[in-house]
Amino acid sequence: MEINVLRAEKDEIEVELGNLTIAEILRVYLNKDANVGFAAWRREHPTKRPKLLVKTKGKTAKKAIADAVKAIEKDLDKLSSDFKKLK
């Protein structure tokens, strides 16, 4: 998946993502983090890629995204494990 960093500061980052589904999943997990003050995506037009804006307090924006990705991976691993048990 392609990710373009449009703007990066210590407590704020804006990235362009190649997939709307990923943008929404990241938004949900980022908003669960107490150190994230704001996380939202926008898309200027349906043919354009979504842009995710993250503002943090207490940790860097890059760390917040990395933590969200780790949490998503953990939940997906758990889901996969649970699904395999059904067979």
MARSE-23895 format. One line per 3 residues: number of its first residue (from 0); their letters; for each residue x, y, z of N, C-alpha, C. Coordinates in nm, 4 decimals. Atoms other than C-alpha are relative to their C-alpha. Example, Ala and Ser with C-alpha at 12.3 -4.5 7.8 and 13.67 -1.06 7.14 Angstrom:
REM MARSE-23895
0) as) 0.0890:-0.1190:0.0000:1.2300:-0.4500:0.7800:0.0900:0.1200:0.0000 | -0.0820:-0.1190:-0.0060:1.3670:-0.1060:0.7140:-0.0770:0.1090:0.0730
END
This chain:
REM MARSE-23895
0) mei) 0.0849:-0.1175:0.0000:0.0000:0.0000:0.0000:0.0892:0.1235:0.0000 | -0.0767:-0.1237:0.0114:0.1240:0.3441:-0.0851:-0.0474:0.1021:0.1030 | 0.0279:-0.1062:-0.0968:0.1457:0.6110:0.1846:0.0917:0.1171:-0.0319
3) nvl) -0.0778:-0.1210:0.0248:0.2558:0.9654:0.1101:-0.0149:0.0933:0.1196 | 0.0033:-0.0958:-0.1101:0.3492:1.1925:0.3985:-0.0059:0.1394:-0.0615 | 0.0195:-0.1341:0.0552:0.2149:1.5357:0.3075:0.0600:0.1068:0.0905
6) rae) -0.0492:-0.0959:-0.0977:0.3121:1.7146:0.6274:0.0266:-0.0758:0.1288 | -0.0325:0.0707:-0.1239:0.4868:1.5931:0.9402:0.0659:0.0947:0.0990 | -0.0550:-0.0725:-0.1131:0.5498:1.7664:1.2704:-0.0017:-0.0968:0.1170
9) kde) -0.0072:0.0896:-0.1161:0.6073:1.6220:1.6159:-0.1384:-0.0492:0.0423 | 0.1318:0.0370:-0.0510:0.2431:1.6272:1.7229:-0.1111:0.0072:-0.1043 | 0.1004:-0.0059:0.1059:0.0686:1.6474:1.3858:0.0584:-0.0577:-0.1283
12) iev) -0.0441:0.0583:0.1267:0.0903:1.4503:1.0633:-0.1203:-0.0102:-0.0932 | 0.1028:0.0191:0.1019:-0.1076:1.4419:0.7408:0.0581:-0.0929:-0.1052 | -0.0457:0.0981:0.0972:-0.0738:1.1404:0.5141:-0.1100:-0.0269:-0.1019
15) elg) 0.0920:0.0403:0.1052:-0.2319:1.0395:0.1872:0.0095:-0.1517:-0.0122 | 0.0038:0.1459:0.0032:-0.3393:0.6770:0.1829:-0.0586:-0.0486:-0.1318 | 0.0466:0.0547:0.1267:-0.4076:0.4536:-0.1135:-0.1348:-0.0686:0.0088
18) nlt) 0.1205:0.0785:-0.0180:-0.7212:0.2998:0.0340:-0.0904:0.0650:0.1050 | 0.0962:-0.0619:-0.0911:-1.0327:0.4458:0.1963:-0.0288:-0.0894:0.1208 | 0.0267:0.0923:-0.1102:-1.0909:0.1344:0.4074:0.1088:0.0094:0.1062
21) iae) -0.1114:-0.0122:-0.0942:-0.7463:0.1619:0.5642:-0.0091:0.1325:0.0754 | 0.0137:-0.1315:-0.0641:-0.8046:0.5322:0.6337:-0.1048:-0.0049:0.1108 | 0.1068:0.0073:-0.0995:-1.1276:0.4535:0.8188:0.0398:-0.0873:0.1190
24) ilr) -0.0433:0.0871:-0.1098:-0.9809:0.1662:1.0209:0.1022:0.0724:0.0877 | -0.0987:-0.0764:-0.0773:-0.6847:0.3818:1.1233:-0.0676:0.1085:0.0828 | 0.0713:-0.1060:-0.0724:-0.9203:0.6653:1.2202:-0.0662:-0.0553:0.1263
27) vyl) 0.0694:0.0608:-0.1139:-1.1217:0.4349:1.4463:0.0988:-0.0354:0.1109 | -0.0979:0.0411:-0.1012:-0.8160:0.2922:1.6227:0.0740:0.1196:0.0589 | -0.0672:-0.1194:-0.0512:-0.6452:0.6309:1.6520:-0.0880:0.0734:0.1010
30) nkd) 0.0904:-0.0703:-0.0916:-0.9525:0.7809:1.8182:-0.0215:-0.0745:0.1315 | 0.0044:0.0739:-0.1264:-0.9366:0.5059:2.0836:0.1180:0.0362:0.0904 | -0.1227:-0.0351:-0.0722:-0.5926:0.6364:2.1894:-0.0214:0.1316:0.0758
33) anv) 0.0196:-0.1201:-0.0832:-0.6121:0.8850:2.4795:0.0964:0.1121:-0.0360 | -0.0982:-0.1011:0.0385:-0.3037:1.0647:2.3431:-0.0289:0.0639:-0.1351 | 0.0378:-0.0578:0.1289:-0.4740:1.1419:2.0123:-0.1147:0.0968:0.0233
36) gfa) 0.1029:-0.1013:-0.0166:-0.6675:1.4661:2.0194:-0.0944:0.0080:-0.1182 | 0.0806:-0.0103:0.1215:-0.7914:1.4480:1.6606:0.0539:-0.0976:-0.1035 | -0.0361:0.0880:0.1109:-0.7904:1.1873:1.3850:-0.1199:-0.0086:-0.0930
39) awr) 0.1088:0.0031:0.0977:-1.0005:1.2185:1.0718:0.0582:-0.0056:-0.1403 | -0.0424:0.0029:0.1393:-0.9766:1.1538:0.7022:-0.0972:0.0838:-0.0818 | 0.0864:-0.0731:0.0935:-1.1129:1.3533:0.4119:0.0431:-0.0382:-0.1410
42) reh) -0.0284:0.0276:0.1398:-1.1346:1.3059:0.0415:-0.0622:0.1119:-0.0817 | 0.0478:-0.1153:0.0755:-1.1650:1.6013:-0.1922:-0.0992:-0.0395:-0.1089 | 0.0868:0.0487:0.1069:-1.3348:1.3926:-0.4620:0.0067:-0.1522:0.0016
45) ptk) -0.0035:0.1465:-0.0032:-1.4319:1.0249:-0.4952:0.1133:-0.0635:-0.0823 | -0.1107:0.0539:0.0800:-1.1556:0.9790:-0.7536:0.1362:0.0267:0.0635 | -0.1252:-0.0340:-0.0682:-0.8909:1.1187:-0.5152:0.0236:-0.0924:0.1187
48) rpk) -0.0367:0.0816:-0.1158:-0.7059:0.9357:-0.2394:-0.0352:0.0724:0.1294 | 0.0321:-0.0638:-0.1288:-0.8098:0.9968:0.1220:0.1255:0.0517:0.0690 | -0.1073:-0.0594:-0.0792:-0.5941:1.2155:0.3448:-0.0396:-0.0112:0.1467
51) llv) 0.0230:0.0200:-0.1428:-0.5651:1.1315:0.7145:0.0803:0.1029:0.0771 | -0.0647:-0.0996:-0.0850:-0.4885:1.4074:0.9644:-0.0059:-0.0491:0.1444 | -0.0093:0.0464:-0.1387:-0.3694:1.3112:1.3124:0.0694:0.1070:0.0823
54) ktk) -0.0583:-0.0946:-0.0952:-0.3052:1.5519:1.6014:0.0067:-0.0690:0.1345 | -0.0207:0.0711:-0.1264:-0.1609:1.4204:1.9258:0.0395:0.0941:0.1131 | -0.0485:-0.0680:-0.1191:-0.0799:1.5254:2.2776:0.0620:-0.1073:0.0882
57) gkt) -0.0655:0.0973:-0.0857:0.1744:1.3341:2.4829:0.0821:-0.1055:-0.0712 | -0.0823:0.0908:0.0800:0.3235:1.1242:2.2031:0.0065:0.0547:-0.1413 | -0.0119:-0.0507:0.1369:0.4392:1.1856:1.8486:-0.1108:-0.0595:-0.0863
60) akk) 0.1043:0.0468:0.0906:0.1905:1.1492:1.5658:0.0417:-0.1300:-0.0691 | -0.0485:0.1241:0.0630:0.4084:0.8848:1.3983:-0.0127:-0.1180:0.0951 | 0.0116:0.1055:-0.1011:0.4149:0.6827:1.7226:-0.1463:-0.0405:0.0172
63) aia) 0.1423:0.0301:-0.0132:0.0356:0.7086:1.7478:-0.0469:-0.0882:-0.1156 | 0.0379:0.0817:0.1153:-0.0042:0.5692:1.3958:0.0614:-0.1390:0.0119 | -0.0657:0.1303:-0.0177:0.2486:0.2926:1.4659:-0.0734:-0.0836:0.1046
66) dav) 0.0739:0.0709:-0.1049:0.0597:0.1997:1.7852:-0.1353:-0.0490:-0.0525 | 0.1291:0.0394:0.0575:-0.2711:0.1937:1.5943:0.0171:-0.1191:-0.0941 | -0.0266:0.1115:0.0916:-0.1226:-0.0355:1.3285:0.0267:-0.1284:0.0786
69) kai) -0.0269:0.1178:-0.0845:0.0070:-0.2711:1.6004:-0.1301:-0.0546:0.0611 | 0.1277:0.0427:-0.0586:-0.3382:-0.2789:1.7635:-0.0880:-0.0677:-0.1051 | 0.0771:0.0610:0.1098:-0.5022:-0.3547:1.4274:0.0545:-0.1394:-0.0294
72) ekd) -0.0615:0.1306:0.0264:-0.2537:-0.6367:1.3624:-0.0358:-0.1004:0.1091 | 0.0330:0.0877:-0.1124:-0.3199:-0.7813:1.7090:-0.1444:-0.0490:-0.0110 | 0.1407:0.0379:0.0128:-0.6964:-0.7763:1.6557:-0.0226:-0.0926:-0.1192
75) ldk) 0.0138:0.0870:0.1172:-0.6622:-0.9322:1.3099:0.0559:-0.1392:0.0279 | -0.0558:0.1295:-0.0376:-0.4399:-1.2081:1.4475:-0.0982:-0.0771:0.0885 | 0.0990:0.0618:-0.0888:-0.6982:-1.2782:1.7192:-0.1195:-0.0488:-0.0806
78) lss) 0.1131:0.0375:0.0847:-0.9785:-1.2830:1.4604:0.0341:-0.1225:-0.0836 | -0.0446:0.1139:0.0804:-0.7810:-1.5207:1.2401:0.0082:-0.1266:0.0847 | -0.0111:0.1137:-0.0902:-0.7066:-1.7480:1.5346:-0.1382:-0.0534:0.0383
81) dfk) 0.1362:0.0397:-0.0368:-1.0718:-1.7512:1.6425:-0.0702:-0.0678:-0.1172 | 0.0644:0.0568:0.1187:-1.1838:-1.8263:1.2875:0.0528:-0.1411:-0.0272 | -0.0597:0.1321:0.0225:-0.9420:-2.1206:1.2572:-0.0546:-0.1027:0.0989
84) klk) 0.0550:0.0902:-0.1002:-1.0884:-2.2690:1.5741:-0.1392:-0.0509:-0.0406 | 0.1347:0.0390:0.0429:-1.4304:-2.2865:1.4038:0.0017:-0.1203:-0.0942 | -0.0065:0.1082:0.0994:-1.3104:-2.5415:1.1459:0.0003:-0.1351:0.0630
END
